[in-house]
Amino acid sequence: MPTEAEANTINTLEPSQHGIQLFVKVLDWLVTIENEKNDVSLPMSEYLVGDKSGCIMFKVPVKGLQAGSWISVKNGYTQVVAGSLRLVVDTPDDIESTDSINSEPVDTSNNLSFNEYLVKH
């Protein structure tokens, strides 16, 4: 399994990749959970994001990303949660709005989060 990767499209993502850089479109907000740490509220949100090759659930410590906006993801990694692949970033500094740099249609029929992954230890 790869441990270091620079993915150009979502369909190249695999479990346990690190150092991922992508341009993705925010398709939908799924959920935000507020975590408390040292009396500070830390939001963790999940969105559905996609590009021309597919889509995936995206976990990020930011709330309020707008559906339809394009973002640049840097230093991302993949994580398998309950058999489902997620794209994750740990800090808001790892995403940046790119405001419609791309007008390509997004492939929502290839949702990598719907594929079942088995993690071997």
C-alpha positions in Angstrom: 0.0 0.0 0.0 1.3 3.5 -0.8 2.2 5.7 2.1 3.3 8.9 0.2 1.3 10.2 -2.8 0.4 13.2 -4.7 -3.0 12.4 -6.3 -4.2 14.4 -9.3 -7.7 13.0 -9.3 -10.0 11.4 -6.8 -10.1 8.0 -8.7 -6.4 7.6 -7.9 -7.0 7.6 -4.1 -6.3 4.5 -2.1 -6.3 3.7 1.6 -3.3 4.9 3.7 -2.1 7.6 1.3 -0.4 10.8 2.6 0.7 14.0 1.1 -2.4 14.2 -1.2 -2.9 17.4 -3.3 -6.2 17.8 -5.2 -8.5 20.4 -6.7 -12.1 19.4 -5.8 -15.6 20.8 -6.0 -17.7 20.9 -2.8 -20.9 19.1 -3.7 -22.8 18.9 -0.4 -22.4 19.4 3.4 -23.1 16.1 5.2 -22.5 16.7 9.0 -20.7 18.9 11.5 -19.8 17.7 15.0 -18.5 20.1 17.6 -15.7 18.6 19.8 -14.6 20.2 23.0 -10.9 20.2 23.8 -9.5 22.3 26.7 -12.8 24.3 26.8 -12.4 25.2 23.1 -15.1 24.1 20.6 -13.5 22.5 17.5 -15.8 21.8 14.6 -15.2 18.7 12.4 -17.3 18.6 9.2 -17.8 16.1 6.5 -18.6 17.1 2.9 -19.1 15.3 -0.3 -16.4 16.6 -2.8 -15.7 15.6 -6.4 -13.8 16.1 -9.6 -14.0 14.8 -13.1 -13.0 11.3 -12.0 -15.3 10.7 -9.0 -16.3 11.8 -5.5 -15.5 11.1 -1.9 -16.4 12.1 1.6 -14.1 14.8 2.9 -13.4 15.3 6.6 -12.1 18.7 7.6 -11.9 20.9 10.7 -13.9 23.7 9.0 -17.6 24.5 8.8 -19.3 26.6 6.2 -17.7 25.4 2.9 -20.2 26.3 0.2 -21.6 23.8 -2.2 -20.5 24.6 -5.7 -17.2 26.1 -4.7 -13.8 24.7 -5.8 -11.1 24.2 -3.2 -7.4 23.2 -3.2 -6.5 20.4 -0.8 -2.9 20.0 0.3 -1.3 17.6 2.8 -4.4 15.4 2.7 -4.5 11.8 3.6 -6.9 8.9 3.2 -8.5 7.1 6.1 -10.8 4.1 6.2 -13.8 4.6 8.6 -16.1 1.7 9.1 -15.0 0.2 5.7 -15.5 3.5 3.9 -12.7 5.6 2.4 -12.4 9.3 3.4 -10.2 12.1 2.3 -9.0 14.0 5.4 -7.1 17.2 6.3 -6.2 18.1 9.9 -5.9 21.8 9.7 -7.9 24.6 8.0 -4.6 25.8 6.5 -4.6 22.7 4.3 -7.5 23.9 2.2 -7.9 27.0 0.1 -10.7 28.4 -2.0 -9.9 28.5 -5.7 -13.2 30.1 -6.8 -14.2 28.4 -10.0 -10.8 27.6 -11.5 -12.4 24.6 -13.1 -15.6 24.2 -14.9 -15.3 20.5 -15.7 -18.4 18.4 -14.8 -18.0 16.3 -11.6 -18.5 12.5 -11.8 -20.9 11.6 -9.0 -21.5 8.1 -10.2 -18.0 7.0 -9.0 -18.2 7.6 -5.2 -15.1 6.0 -3.7 -16.7 6.3 -0.2 -19.3 3.7 -1.3 -16.6 1.1 -2.0 -16.0 -1.2 0.9 -12.4 -1.4 2.2 -10.9 -4.0 4.5 -8.1 -2.7 6.6 -5.5 -5.3 7.5 -3.4 -4.8 10.6 
